[in-house]
Amino acid sequence: MFNKGIHSTILTSDVADKLFSNISAISASDVSFIATLRALLRKRLPQDEYVHLNSRVLQIRKNDIAAASVHQCMEWFAPDSILYTPPGGHGITITYTAHPDAGEDMLRIIKANTGTGKRYMSNYTRRDDLQVFYARKAKALFYTDDAEKNTVIFTDRLELKHFHVLQMMIPKYLPRLFVASPLTEVEVCLLKSLGNKSAVEYEALIAEFAKAFDIRTEIIRSRLAGFETVFERIRADELRKEIDGYQNDYDHHLYMMQEFAGKIQESTYTLAGLESVINEQSEDSVLMEYFMCNTNLNLVRVTGTIIEFVAHGYADVYDPEAFEQYVGNHNGYMYNSLSPTVTKPQMEKLYRAIFGDCQYKLRLCAAFTADIKGGLRGLRSYVFPPESQTYLHNPHIQGHGCIGTYAGRFAEYMRKRDYVGGIEQATISAKNLNFYDSTVMSYFARELSRTAISCIEKPDGTLLTPLEAIIELEGGALCQDQ
């Protein structure tokens, strides 16, 4: 029961850990227990077997134990992980509580419920001989499994002195390893020294045991191994990194070459298809025939992928409900900036004749550029050709260059290579009027009431100016009062 902790011995050095890798420990108070195990088992433990020391502290309070069932307590005290020993394994487990007042309750529950013939740990035998031996030193219970390969120790606390004195009975914890090889006189002395207040004798004996393995030589060999080839190893590491770098560059360039090869092949196939279409194309394409047959389209010019054209039609794309909502409001934007020669009631009559009962038709036109790559665009303030002289310019496009959602529809047709469908969106846009748009309809009202263009078509095909149409609707001359 040393008055100090043992934190360094030659049997627990880095080299010793490699030599005795099959004798290990976890959460031990100091290195003395593992050093003692290695000293005693160096010749007794077969190379293909192992011994593991496990020190478990339970953060359980007295109240926790009182509130829990026996089954819950046993899951805390003796889980399956410490009771099962795999083939070739030997174990010593020390379980204690962090709170001493809980330790006595733990021992009471374990003693009443574990061991041969009991509900828990039925394949373990309680070691009363060990309990008696330690009775004056510590409150503890000892259990060894039927295979004599695993011993579990329960104690109410684990002070450093208890940790040291528990080592004195190691042969009793692992009886199978000592049955054919009793302790030597020196080994007995080692175990007895664990009860001394001073660790001097113990440390001297451990050093003697270490000499049998010539660990000093192993330490020197391990620490100086390769020292005389340091430069060569540094250069070798550098070369390995260089090789890795070259390999990565090679792999990257190889990947890029494969990518380029694939793109070349893909582009070649695409080009072959395009050339086939070009070579097999008839004299007149579908788009050519569309422009030839559609007299409402005037092709102005073609530049590269851009077609400039004028679309003609009747103002028949509008919302009738929107028209009815605003046509009766003489203070609204459909009556802004009218010609002085036209009254608001007269203008309402003209509106209704065109958009209400369809007595007249209003001719509209708009100019566009259709770029296969760039999309459809309405042309603002366009100077129209003579073919458009009997058409009023669509206010939304001529005044603001806006075609709304038709641009998106055009792009969708272009993705499908449906050029006719794309141009058709411009034709529809040219005939559209939005009665909800105050800016557009103010512009429209001003232009329609003031224009001298014969853009009003009667059912017999006769063309009238808006002013002539109003005169006809009035049945005579215009009233000059506004």
Salt bridges, closest charged atoms under 4 A:
ASP17 OD1 - ARG38 NH1 2.92
ASP30 OD2 - HIS164 NE2 2.73
GLU49 OE1 - HIS90 NE2 2.63
GLU75 OE2 - HIS71 NE2 3.06
GLU104 OE2 - LYS139 NZ 3.17
ASP105 OD2 - LYS62 NZ 2.94
ASP105 OD1 - ARG108 NH2 3.64
ASP128 OD1 - ARG126 NE 2.97
ASP129 OD2 - ARG127 NH2 3.33
ASP156 OD2 - ARG157 NH1 3.14
GLU159 OE2 - ARG157 NE 3.25
GLU159 OE1 - LYS161 NZ 3.85
GLU187 OE2 - ARG42 NH1 3.55
GLU187 OE1 - ARG44 NH2 2.79
GLU203 OE2 - LYS4 NZ 3.44
GLU208 OE2 - LYS211 NZ 3.09
GLU218 OE2 - ARG221 NH1 3.01
ASP237 OD1 - ARG240 NH1 2.75
GLU238 OE1 - ARG235 NH1 3.14
GLU242 OE2 - ARG235 NH1 3.47
GLU308 OE1 - ARG301 NH1 2.59
ASP316 OD1 - LYS431 NZ 3.75
GLU324 OE1 - ARG352 NH1 3.33
GLU348 OE1 - HIS330 NE2 2.52
GLU348 OE2 - ARG352 NE 2.98
GLU412 OE1 - ARG415 NH2 2.46
ASP437 OD2 - HIS396 NE2 3.83
GLU447 OE2 - ARG446 NE 3.80
GLU457 OE1 - ARG363 NE 2.99
GLU472 OE1 - LYS458 NZ 2.91
GLU474 OE2 - LYS349 NZ 3.24
